[in-house]
Amino acid sequence: MTRPDENPDRLYTLTGGRSRPDSDAFDLVTLVVSECDPAPGMQSEHAAILDMCRRPTAVVEIAAELRLPVGIATILLSDLLHAGKITVRHPRYTTGAWNSLPDTTTLEKVLVGLRNL
């Protein structure tokens, strides 16, 4: 089932018919930062991305704000990356006590608690 805002013709036009980004630099939590302001005549979605990414913004947030599937958003982001208009930052994971991932026992307890709701 497609969402009302997910017109396949529009998505095809936005991406120039591409179904995959030209870069594998993006995942859902990759942070995107604008390196310039939108230029006159720029595709409206590209301009919106540059406006929204003045501060680091996750790919999933960009897709949600644009009301586009994540795959389409990553194609648009890839265009901007290749043009040098954005930079990407990947989250860093450290091994410190406060920044480590929880153990599986804790995750299982959380899952059981959520199921009991």
N, C-alpha and C positions, 0 to 999 in steps of 0.2 A: 504494500500500500504506500502510495506517495503522499507526501504532505502537500497542502495547497500551494505552498511557496516553492515547491520543487518541480518546476516545469522542465522536463528533459531538454527541450529546445533551448531554453535559456541557459541551462548548465553547459550544454554543448557549445553555445556561443561564447560563454564566459571563458572557457578553457581552450577555445580554438580547436575543439574536437579531440583534445588529449585526454587520456584516461588515467595517466600517471604523472607525478611530478618529475621534473628533470633532475631532481636532487633527492638524496636519501637523508638529508639533514634534519628532517622534521619528524617528530613523534608528538603525541598529545600534550606532553608537558614541556616541550621546547619553548623557551622564551624568545620572543621576537621584539626587536627594538628598531624603530625608524632611524634612518641616517639622514633623511632630508624631508622637506615638506612636499605635499602633493604638487604636481605641475599642472598647468592648464592643459586640458585635452586628454588627461590621463583617464583610463578606465575608472569608472566610479567606485568599483570594489577595491581597486588598487589604492585609490585616494583615501577611501575609508580605512583601509588597513594602516596606511601611513599615519593618519590622524590618531587612530586608536592605539598605536604602538609607540607613542612618544615616551611612554613608560614601558618597562618589560611586560609583555602580555603573552600568555600561553596560547598555543595553537588552538586548543579546544575552546578557549574563550573567544578567540577571533572568529572561529566557525559559528559559534553560538550567536555572537553579536551580529554577524552578517546573515544569519539564518541560512547557512549553506552546509552541506555535508562536509565533514572533515577532509575527505579526499579532494574535493573541489577547492577548498581553502588552501590545502597544501600545494596544489598546482599554481594558484595565484601567488602564494608566498614564494614558491620556487622562481617564478618570473621576477619578482622583486629582488630576490637574493642574487640572481644572475646579473641583474641590472645594477647591483651595488646600492640599492635603496634601503635595504634592511640588513641587520646582522642577527645572528642567532646565537643563543646561549643555552647550553644544556645544563640541567640541574646537577649540582655536585653532591656526591654522597661521601660523607666522611665516616670514619670508624669510631668517633668519639661516643661516649655513653649517651649523650643527649641526642645525637644525630643518627644513631644506628636504627636499622629496621627492627620492629618487634619480632620476638621469637614466635614460632608456629603455635605454641601453647596459648599465648596471648591472643593470637588471631583466631584460633578455634573458639576460645571463650567469647570473644566478641561476636563471632558468627552465631553461636548458640544463643547469645543474648538477643541478637537481632531477630532470630527465628521465633523467639518466645514473645516478641512484641505483638 
